Amino acid sequence: MKYPKVIDVKPKQDYTIIVTYETGEIKSFDVSPYISGNWFGKLKDPDVFKTVHPCGDTVEWSDGQDIAPHELFEMSVAV
């Protein structure tokens, strides 16, 4: 399945992100369950977490962490 393009993403203080898709859908995704280990654990730093940006049909952080497009779209909730 092809997922819509992410056109905007806003990080929140509670480790959720608000994702806006090209379709006009706005969804909230809880990143906190992913924040562990050496790689994703870096996202615990609020300054790193704030670096999230759109990357095609998903989001990415400055160090290269990303969420699989199907997880981002299917496991997020409408705002």
Beta strands, then each sheet from edge to edge (+ up, - down):
strand 1: 6-11
strand 2: 16-21
strand 3: 26-30
strand 4: 53-55
strand 5: 58-60
strand 6: 77-78
sheet 1: 1+ 2- 3+ 6-
sheet 2: 4+ 5-
end
